């Protein structure tokens, strides 16, 4: 079956694989993405998987884009439909003129197809069953066979795929040869029975450059190592578990004494999230750099300990890999929905520092910086990733580190300073920035000790419930938060080519789609200045940016416009001037969604009211 005008595109299309979770397809699908990358063509893959072990639908989307767009585009140019359960939905998602690749072993009624797409049938099950007898082998090699067929259809160099398979099964010759054989079964069948290549093609290029391909969770874990973390306490929860797993792997490589071989780190799986954050605070109080990794439900459980960190002023780092909530929500779907929960975590009046990295490179940098910030500010620092950044491979600039860098431990009073007669008050603000001096346990045999408590106390850590003393301490914490404004990463601003009355604010994983959406909007005649927020508390430039524009769109991935709420609350901005652009179905936000939402609003603003036209 064919259409008159099938999509024709080189190095610019979207392929989506529809599989059943637990079928072993993940490895083959990732091989597909990596093979295109090896052709020098940028890719942006995203794994959409269920929260059960196996049996439910899973999708793996690969955006091929020589222009380097790393956000989700929206729409599917080729659907590799391997799951009968989702067939109708998968077929419906294909762009007009697109392609449907499916297992044609069993005949399908014509009603299951569309007339405006090209249908490509390959008898995968028949090929597999005629070659393999073991049921598990049939399932696994079926995935490699369809990969081979795609090599022929999309004009991929099979030697590139063979090389990747060789790297994956290095030292396992039997697995290597059997996978290569399956690859060529599919490729040979396609070459002999189908018109190859299709209108969609991969052509070797050099657009990847020196960029690296890694997951945000692994990058954040490596940042923790470089940032000096020696203690990780955690409890398994999707999608953050791979942070602790990656930290373990990195520590085995970098945190063992070269002479003795002894481990110079502690990784503790707590009995729950409460135990985990308690261990982190205890370790930090003792002078270690410690962190935990969790997601929204874990944050909910940790809030009382987070309040202790804030009020007793003990450093801590929490890496929050956000997922869809509330409650259990959608554990394997992405959102940016913990902004308010983390900014004001715990009961009473609290404000916490949040960092918003856009990709693995910033996840690495911000993770490392978070430990300096935690000790300089003596409080909890939240690294706010999400599933889209954390659990998907993303192209990013190479990770860089200055080996001459010294850790900033903040205001720590030493034994020598105490011997000199320095006045030590654990909660005494000596220079007006709201940050007091602290001591490590055992600093001096007779001086510099204090009682750490979560109840009210005076500047010298002496218990007190006097209203004036409590208010003095709370106001100092506000000064410290104001000091943090100039310590955290500043927002990045980019102005439109022409002066404009409109701007857009965004943060985190929205950035790649937002960058692409700007180009789409410009093509529609809309000019927008843009600012990417990278931290809370907000730098003064955020309020200035809003003041300079009539309307500012706030793009975020949650239902309640949480970043917008935070901006209004903290800066006293008229909410009418902040237009929410919200995406919260659990899938990554797309450039098309952003461009359509903002473009439609802009078009509406340009409509001349009837009464004005008559006048």
DOLUMKE-331015 format. One line per 8 residues: number of its first residue (from 1); their letters; for each residue x negated, y negated, z negated of C-alpha. Coordinates in pm, 1 decimal. Example, Ala and Ser with C-alpha at 12.3 -4.5 7.8 and 13.67 -1.06 7.14 Angstrom:
<recs>
1	as	-1230.0/450.0/-780.0 | -1367.0/106.0/-714.0 .
</recs>
This chain:
<recs>
1	xxxxxxxx	0.0/0.0/0.0 | -138.4/-344.2/82.4 | -42.2/-707.4/109.9 | -109.5/-960.5/380.1 | -316.5/-1193.5/159.6 | -506.9/-1003.2/-109.0 | -727.0/-1207.8/-341.0 | -1073.1/-1259.1/-196.0 .
9	xxxxxxxx	-1342.5/-1378.2/-434.7 | -1711.8/-1322.9/-496.9 | -1841.0/-1338.0/-854.7 | -1522.2/-1503.3/-983.3 | -1241.5/-1275.1/-1100.3 | -1089.0/-1098.6/-1400.5 | -1072.1/-720.8/-1443.6 | -864.9/-570.2/-1724.0 .
17	xxxxxxxx	-883.1/-207.7/-1834.6 | -570.7/-64.3/-1995.6 | -660.1/246.8/-2197.4 | -545.7/454.6/-2492.1 | -736.2/391.7/-2815.2 | -964.4/684.3/-2898.4 | -1003.1/797.0/-2537.1 | -1372.2/711.0/-2521.9 .
25	xxxxxxxx	-1315.8/435.7/-2267.7 | -1493.4/162.6/-2466.1 | -1840.3/280.4/-2368.0 | -1759.4/296.0/-1995.2 | -1587.0/-41.3/-2000.5 | -1882.2/-205.5/-2172.3 | -2114.4/-43.3/-1917.4 | -1907.0/-213.3/-1648.9 .
33	xxxxxxxx	-1951.3/-555.3/-1811.3 | -2322.4/-509.2/-1872.5 | -2385.5/-386.6/-1519.1 | -2242.5/-708.4/-1375.2 | -2456.7/-903.3/-1618.0 | -2759.6/-713.9/-1486.2 | -2665.1/-836.8/-1140.3 | -2736.9/-1186.9/-1270.6 .
41	xxxxxxxx	-2370.0/-1283.0/-1288.9 | -2228.3/-1417.8/-1620.3 | -1947.0/-1218.6/-1779.4 | -1719.3/-1281.5/-2073.6 | -1569.3/-955.9/-2207.4 | -1296.8/-927.3/-2469.0 | -1180.0/-614.6/-2645.6 | -813.6/-610.8/-2747.6 .
49	xxxxxxxx	-760.8/-308.3/-2967.7 | -501.0/-178.3/-3215.5 | -549.3/-142.0/-3588.7 | -485.4/234.0/-3592.9 | -749.2/500.6/-3527.1 | -621.6/630.5/-3195.9 | -318.1/670.1/-2974.3 | -204.7/310.0/-2934.0 .
57	xxxxxxxx	-278.1/88.5/-2633.6 | -609.5/-92.6/-2600.7 | -729.8/-338.2/-2338.1 | -1075.7/-449.0/-2236.2 | -1093.3/-759.8/-2023.8 | -1400.8/-866.1/-1828.4 | -1412.7/-1213.2/-1684.0 | -1670.5/-1236.8/-1405.4 .
65	xxxxxxxx	-1765.5/-1598.8/-1351.9 | -2070.9/-1726.2/-1170.5 | -1979.5/-2075.6/-1290.6 | -2045.8/-1953.1/-1643.5 | -1701.7/-2007.9/-1800.3 | -1700.7/-1800.9/-2117.7 | -1348.7/-1863.7/-2241.1 | -1052.1/-1649.0/-2146.9 .
73	xxxxxxxx	-905.2/-1770.9/-1817.5 | -559.7/-1617.3/-1823.8 | -422.2/-1383.1/-1555.6 | -562.1/-1054.9/-1418.5 | -702.7/-1005.9/-1067.5 | -758.1/-631.5/-1098.1 | -582.3/-401.0/-1342.3 | -739.6/-61.8/-1413.0 .
81	xxxxxxxx	-423.3/104.8/-1541.5 | -512.2/415.1/-1742.4 | -225.7/406.3/-1992.9 | 125.6/517.6/-1887.4 | 271.3/360.1/-2203.6 | 186.8/9.2/-2091.9 | 218.8/57.8/-1715.3 | 507.0/-184.2/-1653.7 .
89	xxxxxxxx	352.9/-459.1/-1864.5 | 11.1/-408.7/-1706.7 | 143.0/-417.6/-1350.2 | 345.9/-729.6/-1425.7 | 34.4/-912.7/-1549.0 | -150.5/-888.5/-1215.3 | -186.3/-1211.1/-1018.6 | -4.5/-1218.8/-680.8 .
97	xxxxxxxx	-247.6/-1077.2/-427.2 | -429.6/-887.4/-697.7 | -527.0/-522.6/-723.2 | -393.7/-222.4/-915.3 | -634.0/67.2/-971.5 | -474.1/384.2/-1110.2 | -501.2/762.6/-1137.9 | -306.5/894.7/-838.6 .
105	xxxxxxxx	-325.6/1265.1/-932.1 | 48.7/1263.4/-1003.0 | 280.0/1085.4/-756.9 | 440.2/761.7/-877.8 | 778.6/631.4/-756.2 | 760.0/322.2/-536.5 | 962.1/130.4/-795.5 | 657.0/136.5/-1021.9 .
113	xxxxxxxx	457.1/-80.4/-783.7 | 477.3/-436.6/-658.3 | 484.0/-543.7/-295.4 | 259.5/-845.2/-351.8 | -43.5/-651.9/-481.3 | -289.3/-402.2/-336.6 | -257.0/-55.4/-488.9 | -566.0/165.9/-511.6 .
121	xxxxxxxx	-504.4/525.6/-607.1 | -791.3/754.7/-708.1 | -708.8/1112.0/-822.8 | -924.2/1084.6/-1134.4 | -765.7/1373.2/-1324.8 | -791.7/1603.9/-1024.0 | -1158.6/1517.8/-971.1 | -1231.8/1564.9/-1339.5 .
129	xxxxxxxx	-1044.2/1893.0/-1375.4 | -1215.3/2042.4/-1070.4 | -1557.6/1961.7/-1219.0 | -1525.1/2009.9/-1597.2 | -1355.0/2273.7/-1811.8 | -1404.0/2133.6/-2161.6 | -1105.3/1907.5/-2258.3 | -1320.7/1648.3/-2431.4 .
137	xxxxxxxx	-1563.2/1632.3/-2138.9 | -1271.8/1585.2/-1902.6 | -1152.5/1286.6/-2104.1 | -1492.9/1122.9/-2145.5 | -1622.4/1175.4/-1792.9 | -1295.5/1056.2/-1642.7 | -1394.6/711.2/-1770.8 | -1735.2/729.7/-1602.7 .
145	xxxxxxxx	-1575.3/852.4/-1279.6 | -1350.0/545.5/-1259.8 | -1657.4/334.3/-1331.5 | -1823.9/497.0/-1031.1 | -1524.1/423.4/-810.3 | -1530.1/60.8/-920.1 | -1898.6/44.2/-824.1 | -1802.0/121.9/-465.7 .
153	xxxxxxxx	-1493.1/-100.4/-461.3 | -1667.9/-404.9/-607.8 | -2001.9/-346.0/-432.5 | -2200.0/-289.5/-753.2 | -2550.6/-148.5/-719.9 | -2529.4/205.9/-864.7 | -2898.0/195.5/-959.3 | -2823.1/-86.7/-1202.5 .
161	xxxxxxxx	-2555.7/124.4/-1371.7 | -2786.4/426.2/-1374.5 | -3050.9/217.5/-1548.1 | -2804.7/112.3/-1818.0 | -2694.5/473.1/-1869.0 | -3062.2/566.4/-1898.1 | -3112.2/307.0/-2170.3 | -2804.3/428.2/-2354.6 .
169	xxxxxxxx	-2907.7/793.9/-2348.6 | -3282.4/752.1/-2371.3 | -3434.4/1080.9/-2485.9 | -3108.2/1267.7/-2425.3 | -3169.5/1396.6/-2073.6 | -2868.1/1626.7/-2064.8 | -2627.0/1341.9/-2143.2 | -2809.4/1112.4/-1904.0 .
177	xxxxxxxx	-2788.0/1345.2/-1604.7 | -2425.5/1441.1/-1668.9 | -2313.9/1077.5/-1690.3 | -2502.0/983.9/-1373.4 | -2340.6/1280.8/-1198.9 | -1992.4/1165.8/-1308.0 | -2071.1/812.5/-1190.3 | -2151.7/937.5/-839.9 .
185	xxxxxxxx	-1846.7/1164.5/-829.4 | -1628.1/856.1/-851.1 | -1842.9/639.5/-623.9 | -1872.1/904.2/-352.0 | -1496.8/971.7/-352.2 | -1420.7/599.0/-316.9 | -1671.2/552.8/-34.5 | -1526.7/848.8/154.8 .
193	xxxxxxxx	-1158.2/775.0/102.2 | -1114.7/400.5/47.9 | -1205.1/80.7/224.8 | -1504.5/-48.4/32.0 | -1573.2/-309.8/-82.4 | -1254.4/-495.6/-172.3 | -1189.8/-865.9/-150.6 | -1326.6/-884.2/-504.8 .
201	xxxxxxxx	-1702.0/-840.4/-493.5 | -2009.5/-875.2/-710.7 | -2308.8/-1031.2/-541.1 | -2648.5/-1044.8/-711.8 | -2725.1/-1387.9/-851.6 | -2950.1/-1561.9/-1103.8 | -2693.2/-1749.8/-1311.8 | -2751.7/-1572.5/-1642.6 .
209	xxxxxxxx	-3090.9/-1734.9/-1697.9 | -3248.6/-1682.3/-2038.9 | -2920.1/-1646.1/-2222.9 | -2866.7/-1350.7/-2451.5 | -2561.8/-1126.2/-2491.8 | -2454.9/-1050.8/-2848.0 | -2169.4/-1043.8/-3096.0 | -2106.1/-1327.8/-3337.7 .
217	xxxxxxxx	-2095.7/-1098.9/-3642.1 | -2440.9/-961.3/-3566.5 | -2572.9/-1312.6/-3505.2 | -2430.3/-1436.4/-3836.1 | -2583.7/-1141.8/-4019.2 | -2922.1/-1215.8/-3863.0 | -2877.6/-1579.4/-3964.4 | -2826.3/-1463.3/-4322.3 .
225	xxxxxxxx	-3159.5/-1278.7/-4308.8 | -3341.7/-1582.8/-4171.6 | -3155.9/-1803.9/-4417.8 | -3311.4/-1613.9/-4706.0 | -3020.2/-1397.8/-4818.5 | -3129.4/-1097.3/-5023.3 | -2792.0/-989.6/-5163.9 | -2480.1/-890.3/-4972.5 .
233	xxxxxxxx	-2171.2/-769.1/-5159.1 | -1873.7/-670.5/-4949.3 | -1562.5/-461.0/-4915.3 | -1462.0/-319.2/-4574.6 | -1200.3/-518.5/-4386.5 | -1139.8/-575.9/-4016.4 | -1284.1/-776.2/-3845.7 | -1569.4/-857.3/-4086.0 .
241	xxxxxxxx	-1714.5/-515.9/-4168.5 | -1970.2/-530.6/-3888.8 | -2130.1/-835.6/-4055.9 | -2241.3/-626.3/-4352.8 | -2332.2/-336.0/-4125.2 | -2545.5/-562.4/-3907.2 | -2705.5/-722.2/-4214.9 | -2799.5/-373.2/-4332.9 .
249	xxxxxxxx	-2956.2/-296.4/-3997.2 | -3146.0/-625.8/-3982.3 | -3271.0/-585.4/-4341.1 | -3409.3/-241.5/-4264.7 | -3620.6/-409.0/-3998.4 | -3716.4/-733.3/-4171.4 | -3666.3/-691.0/-4545.6 | -3899.6/-404.3/-4635.7 .
257	xxxxxxxx	-4238.1/-470.8/-4794.5 | -4496.0/-383.0/-4525.4 | -4737.5/-237.0/-4782.6 | -4510.1/-42.7/-5015.5 | -4213.2/11.3/-4785.6 | -3979.4/-88.9/-5067.7 | -3655.0/-266.1/-4987.6 | -3646.9/-633.6/-5084.8 .
265	xxxxxxxx	-3271.7/-668.2/-5071.6 | -2951.4/-535.8/-5228.8 | -2637.7/-444.3/-5035.8 | -2344.7/-347.2/-5255.7 | -2004.5/-226.9/-5142.7 | -1779.9/-346.3/-5421.5 | -1468.6/-166.0/-5537.0 | -1266.0/-450.2/-5384.3 .
273	xxxxxxxx	-1297.5/-811.0/-5268.2 | -1278.8/-945.9/-5623.0 | -1579.6/-740.6/-5727.7 | -1767.6/-845.2/-5416.3 | -1738.3/-1219.8/-5470.4 | -1812.0/-1170.1/-5841.0 | -2138.5/-997.0/-5751.2 | -2226.2/-1279.4/-5512.1 .
281	xxxxxxxx	-2168.4/-1547.1/-5776.7 | -2364.9/-1351.3/-6037.5 | -2656.9/-1299.1/-5801.9 | -2655.2/-1665.7/-5697.8 | -2647.1/-1779.8/-6060.4 | -2961.7/-1573.2/-6111.8 | -3136.8/-1750.8/-5823.4 | -3081.1/-1508.4/-5536.4 .
289	xxxxxxxx	-2928.5/-1614.3/-5206.2 | -2614.0/-1406.1/-5178.2 | -2309.0/-1378.6/-4955.5 | -2001.1/-1176.3/-4878.0 | -1815.4/-1116.8/-4552.5 | -1438.4/-1083.6/-4545.2 | -1119.4/-1192.1/-4370.7 | -796.2/-1365.6/-4470.2 .
297	xxxxxxxx	-658.7/-1105.5/-4715.4 | -998.8/-1095.4/-4885.9 | -1000.2/-1473.1/-4923.2 | -659.4/-1450.3/-5092.1 | -800.1/-1208.9/-5349.1 | -1120.5/-1407.1/-5405.7 | -963.2/-1743.4/-5484.1 | -1005.3/-1736.7/-5863.9 .
305	xxxxxxxx	-1376.1/-1659.3/-5834.0 | -1405.2/-1926.9/-5562.7 | -1264.0/-2173.2/-5815.1 | -1531.4/-2062.6/-6062.8 | -1803.2/-2126.6/-5804.0 | -1657.8/-2472.6/-5739.6 | -1608.4/-2576.7/-6102.6 | -1913.7/-2410.7/-6259.4 .
313	xxxxxxxx	-2113.1/-2521.8/-5951.2 | -2270.9/-2193.6/-5853.6 | -2388.7/-2146.1/-5493.6 | -2211.3/-1885.4/-5280.1 | -2165.1/-1814.2/-4910.3 | -1851.3/-1653.2/-4768.1 | -1838.2/-1549.4/-4403.4 | -1470.4/-1544.0/-4312.0 .
321	xxxxxxxx	-1401.3/-1361.2/-3985.2 | -1044.6/-1478.7/-3933.1 | -763.9/-1257.8/-3806.5 | -390.1/-1302.2/-3766.2 | -192.8/-1331.4/-4090.2 | -13.2/-1370.4/-4323.5 | -30.8/-1057.1/-4537.3 | -161.7/-769.6/-4325.2 .
329	xxxxxxxx	-50.9/-960.1/-4014.4 | -227.8/-830.4/-3705.9 | -563.7/-702.1/-3835.9 | -724.5/-668.9/-3493.0 | -601.5/-992.1/-3338.0 | -773.1/-1329.3/-3346.4 | -657.0/-1659.6/-3495.5 | -791.8/-1972.1/-3664.2 .
337	xxxxxxxx	-540.1/-1950.8/-3944.4 | -744.3/-1968.2/-4267.4 | -845.1/-2333.8/-4239.9 | -615.4/-2467.2/-4512.5 | -656.4/-2157.1/-4730.2 | -1035.3/-2197.2/-4735.5 | -1051.8/-2577.5/-4750.0 | -849.3/-2584.7/-5072.6 .
345	xxxxxxxx	-905.7/-2231.4/-5203.1 | -819.7/-2166.2/-5569.0 | -570.9/-2334.3/-5799.1 | -620.6/-2690.0/-5918.8 | -795.1/-2961.7/-5721.3 | -1064.2/-2807.7/-5505.8 | -1231.5/-2891.6/-5175.3 | -1473.0/-2662.1/-5000.7 .
353	xxxxxxxx	-1722.3/-2697.8/-4720.0 | -1626.9/-2519.3/-4395.8 | -1855.6/-2461.3/-4096.3 | -1706.6/-2391.0/-3750.7 | -1951.8/-2225.5/-3507.2 | -1847.1/-2199.5/-3142.2 | -2053.6/-1896.4/-3035.3 | -2313.1/-1643.2/-3159.0 .
361	xxxxxxxx	-2597.3/-1895.8/-3132.3 | -2423.0/-2137.2/-3367.8 | -2309.5/-1845.4/-3584.7 | -2678.5/-1766.5/-3634.9 | -2776.8/-2127.8/-3699.3 | -2483.8/-2213.0/-3926.2 | -2518.8/-1888.8/-4122.7 | -2883.5/-1965.8/-4194.6 .
369	xxxxxxxx	-2802.2/-2328.3/-4283.4 | -2515.3/-2226.9/-4512.1 | -2756.0/-2097.8/-4777.7 | -2943.2/-2428.6/-4791.2 | -2608.9/-2609.3/-4810.7 | -2478.8/-2379.2/-5084.4 | -2783.4/-2448.1/-5301.8 | -2809.2/-2818.1/-5224.0 .
377	xxxxxxxx	-2440.4/-2868.7/-5304.1 | -2419.4/-2592.9/-5568.6 | -2088.1/-2464.6/-5437.8 | -1920.3/-2217.2/-5202.5 | -1981.5/-2259.2/-4830.4 | -1742.3/-2096.7/-4583.6 | -1871.2/-1985.1/-4243.9 | -1550.4/-1977.4/-4038.9 .
385	xxxxxxxx	-1577.8/-1733.1/-3751.9 | -1289.2/-1536.6/-3603.0 | -1241.7/-1202.8/-3431.8 | -1292.0/-1352.2/-3084.6 | -1642.2/-1472.8/-3172.3 | -1725.7/-1204.3/-3425.9 | -1638.7/-880.5/-3248.6 | -1687.1/-968.2/-2881.7 .
393	xxxxxxxx	-2011.7/-992.4/-2690.0 | -2075.4/-1345.2/-2570.9 | -2346.6/-1504.5/-2359.6 | -2523.8/-1777.4/-2553.1 | -2852.6/-1962.2/-2561.4 | -3147.9/-1775.7/-2716.4 | -3166.9/-1779.5/-3095.0 | -3442.9/-2006.5/-3221.5 .
401	xxxxxxxx	-3613.3/-2034.1/-3556.3 | -3890.2/-2256.8/-3687.2 | -4132.8/-2035.2/-3877.0 | -4260.9/-2342.7/-4061.0 | -3916.6/-2406.1/-4210.1 | -3899.0/-2414.4/-4588.4 | -3580.5/-2326.1/-4772.9 | -3413.2/-2617.2/-4949.9 .
409	xxxxxxxx	-3316.1/-2494.8/-5296.1 | -3163.4/-2827.8/-5390.7 | -3194.5/-2993.6/-5729.3 | -3367.9/-2736.6/-5948.0 | -3535.4/-2856.9/-6267.4 | -3859.6/-2673.3/-6328.9 | -4040.0/-2589.6/-6652.8 | -4292.9/-2862.7/-6575.4 .
417	xxxxxxxx	-4018.5/-3122.6/-6537.7 | -3867.1/-3013.3/-6868.3 | -4206.5/-3031.2/-7038.8 | -4241.2/-3388.9/-6911.8 | -3929.4/-3473.0/-7110.2 | -3681.8/-3509.4/-6824.7 | -3326.4/-3546.7/-6950.1 | -3145.0/-3228.3/-6848.9 .
425	xxxxxxxx	-2769.1/-3230.8/-6839.4 | -2630.2/-2948.8/-6630.4 | -2345.3/-3167.8/-6505.8 | -2524.0/-3502.4/-6526.4 | -2525.8/-3710.4/-6206.5 | -2860.9/-3890.7/-6216.7 | -2862.1/-4052.7/-5871.5 | -2498.9/-4109.3/-5777.0 .
433	xxxxxxxx	-2457.4/-3835.1/-5515.4 | -2247.8/-3616.3/-5742.8 | -2503.1/-3333.6/-5745.4 | -2658.1/-3250.2/-6085.1 | -2976.9/-3059.6/-6157.8 | -2964.8/-2691.9/-6244.1 | -3214.9/-2445.9/-6389.1 | -3275.4/-2082.8/-6313.3 .
441	xxxxxxxx	-3232.2/-1831.7/-6597.4 | -3557.5/-1806.8/-6793.7 | -3702.3/-2131.4/-6659.8 | -3831.2/-2240.0/-7002.8 | -3841.1/-2060.2/-7339.6 | -3669.3/-2341.2/-7530.5 | -3548.3/-2604.6/-7284.5 | -3313.1/-2623.5/-6990.3 .
449	xxxxxxxx	-3064.0/-2361.4/-7102.6 | -2690.6/-2416.2/-7084.7 | -2366.8/-2221.4/-7116.3 | -2202.6/-2147.0/-6782.1 | -1826.9/-2166.7/-6817.7 | -1516.9/-2204.5/-6606.5 | -1350.4/-2429.1/-6862.2 | -1384.1/-2804.5/-6901.1 .
457	xxxxxxxx	-1710.4/-2939.3/-7043.3 | -1908.3/-3262.4/-7062.6 | -2214.5/-3369.8/-6867.9 | -2438.0/-3157.3/-7091.8 | -2227.8/-2842.2/-7046.3 | -2075.5/-2872.1/-7393.8 | -1717.4/-2748.4/-7417.0 | -1464.6/-3031.9/-7417.4 .
465	xxxxxxxx	-1095.6/-3069.6/-7335.3 | -1096.2/-3448.0/-7367.9 | -910.0/-3604.1/-7076.3 | -1176.2/-3863.2/-7003.9 | -1450.5/-3601.4/-6995.2 | -1249.7/-3378.1/-6761.0 | -1162.4/-3668.2/-6529.5 | -1528.3/-3777.5/-6520.7 .
473	xxxxxxxx	-1635.7/-3432.1/-6410.3 | -1360.9/-3400.5/-6146.9 | -1445.1/-3740.4/-6001.8 | -1812.4/-3641.7/-5978.6 | -1709.5/-3335.2/-5777.3 | -1532.2/-3571.2/-5535.2 | -1856.7/-3771.5/-5499.2 | -2042.7/-3451.0/-5426.5 .
481	xxxxxxxx	-1793.8/-3360.9/-5155.1 | -1839.9/-3706.9/-5001.6 | -2215.8/-3648.7/-5006.9 | -2159.4/-3327.9/-4811.2 | -2026.2/-3530.2/-4515.2 | -2380.3/-3621.9/-4414.5 | -2524.1/-3276.0/-4480.5 | -2296.6/-3062.6/-4263.1 .
489	xxxxxxxx	-2322.1/-3034.9/-3882.0 | -2181.0/-3346.6/-3717.8 | -1908.7/-3331.0/-3453.1 | -2013.9/-3340.8/-3088.9 | -1846.7/-3591.6/-2860.6 | -1829.0/-3601.8/-2479.9 | -1658.7/-3887.7/-2299.7 | -1460.5/-3865.1/-1977.2 .
497	xxxxxxxx	-1604.0/-4003.9/-1654.2 | -1355.3/-4291.6/-1671.5 | -1225.3/-4491.5/-1970.8 | -918.6/-4325.3/-2119.4 | -663.0/-4379.0/-2394.8 | -646.6/-4006.6/-2467.8 | -873.1/-3769.8/-2656.2 | -881.6/-3409.6/-2773.4 .
505	xxxxxxxx	-1013.9/-3246.5/-3090.3 | -1094.5/-2876.5/-3112.2 | -1322.6/-2635.8/-3297.9 | -1474.3/-2289.5/-3312.0 | -1387.8/-2022.8/-3056.2 | -1155.0/-2262.4/-2871.5 | -1461.9/-2440.2/-2730.0 | -1531.8/-2229.7/-2416.1 .
513	xxxxxxxx	-1169.8/-2244.7/-2296.1 | -1151.4/-2615.1/-2383.2 | -1462.8/-2695.6/-2180.9 | -1311.9/-2527.6/-1875.4 | -969.4/-2682.8/-1931.3 | -1122.3/-3030.1/-1910.3 | -1221.5/-2960.4/-1549.2 | -872.1/-2834.9/-1464.9 .
521	xxxxxxxx	-716.5/-3145.1/-1621.1 | -951.4/-3376.5/-1433.7 | -844.2/-3208.4/-1109.1 | -485.1/-3297.5/-1203.8 | -588.0/-3660.1/-1257.1 | -604.6/-3655.0/-1637.4 | -906.7/-3800.3/-1816.5 | -977.4/-3706.2/-2178.2 .
529	xxxxxxxx	-1257.6/-3782.9/-2417.6 | -1329.1/-3481.7/-2636.1 | -1479.5/-3408.0/-2974.1 | -1569.8/-3067.5/-3113.0 | -1542.7/-3059.2/-3490.4 | -1813.2/-2843.3/-3645.7 | -1754.9/-2885.5/-4017.9 | -1531.8/-2998.0/-4302.7 .
537	xxxxxxxx	-1562.7/-3246.3/-4475.3 | -1508.8/-3450.3/-4163.2 | -1775.1/-3697.8/-4062.6 | -1658.4/-4059.8/-4037.6 | -1687.1/-4034.9/-3657.0 | -1373.0/-3817.4/-3651.8 | -1154.8/-4099.9/-3785.0 | -1328.6/-4343.5/-3549.3 .
545	xxxxxxxx	-1261.5/-4117.3/-3252.5 | -890.8/-4101.3/-3337.6 | -873.5/-4477.9/-3388.2 | -1018.6/-4535.0/-3041.8 | -736.4/-4346.5/-2864.9 | -359.9/-4387.1/-2838.2 | -301.1/-4012.1/-2857.6 | -533.5/-3731.7/-2958.2 .
553	xxxxxxxx	-452.7/-3367.8/-2885.1 | -556.3/-3121.9/-3155.2 | -607.9/-2776.8/-3005.5 | -612.6/-2481.6/-3243.9 | -515.2/-2117.1/-3272.3 | -254.8/-2107.1/-3549.3 | 116.1/-2185.3/-3589.2 | 109.7/-2467.7/-3840.5 .
561	xxxxxxxx	-153.8/-2700.8/-3689.5 | -382.9/-2650.9/-3987.3 | -673.4/-2861.3/-3862.5 | -429.2/-3140.8/-3779.0 | -284.3/-3115.6/-4131.3 | -631.4/-3138.0/-4278.4 | -719.6/-3444.5/-4069.8 | -395.9/-3620.9/-4168.0 .
569	xxxxxxxx	-441.5/-3531.5/-4534.1 | -805.8/-3630.9/-4560.3 | -805.1/-3943.1/-4342.6 | -454.4/-4083.1/-4381.8 | -399.2/-4068.2/-4005.3 | -51.5/-4130.4/-3864.8 | 50.0/-3776.0/-3761.8 | 245.6/-3908.8/-3462.3 .
577	xxxxxxxx	-84.2/-3993.9/-3293.2 | -209.9/-3635.7/-3327.0 | -40.0/-3407.3/-3075.1 | -62.6/-3037.1/-3168.4 | -156.2/-2784.8/-2899.5 | -100.3/-2448.6/-3066.0 | -169.1/-2091.6/-2954.8 | -108.9/-1809.5/-3202.0 .
585	xxxxxxxx	-5.3/-1482.2/-3033.9 | -326.9/-1312.3/-3145.8 | -497.9/-1321.9/-2807.5 | -781.7/-1567.9/-2736.8 | -666.3/-1908.4/-2617.0 | -710.1/-1960.4/-2242.4 | -817.6/-2252.7/-2026.5 | -489.1/-2228.9/-1837.0 .
593	xxxxxxxx	-284.0/-2254.0/-2156.2 | -471.3/-2562.3/-2276.3 | -463.2/-2734.7/-1938.5 | -91.4/-2666.8/-1889.9 | 6.4/-2779.0/-2239.7 | -194.9/-3101.2/-2229.5 | -120.2/-3162.8/-1860.8 | 254.4/-3133.4/-1913.0 .
601	xxxxxxxx	239.7/-3380.3/-2202.6 | 28.1/-3620.1/-1997.3 | 267.8/-3595.0/-1703.0 | 556.3/-3677.6/-1936.1 | 373.9/-3987.8/-2060.7 | 339.2/-4110.8/-1702.8 | 712.4/-4087.1/-1628.5 | 866.7/-4435.7/-1606.1 .
609	xxxxxxx	1178.3/-4465.1/-1824.8 | 1496.4/-4534.3/-1622.8 | 1583.6/-4853.4/-1812.9 | 1236.2/-4994.8/-1746.2 | 1265.7/-4914.8/-1374.2 | 1608.1/-5084.2/-1353.0 | 1480.3/-5392.2/-1534.0 .
</recs>
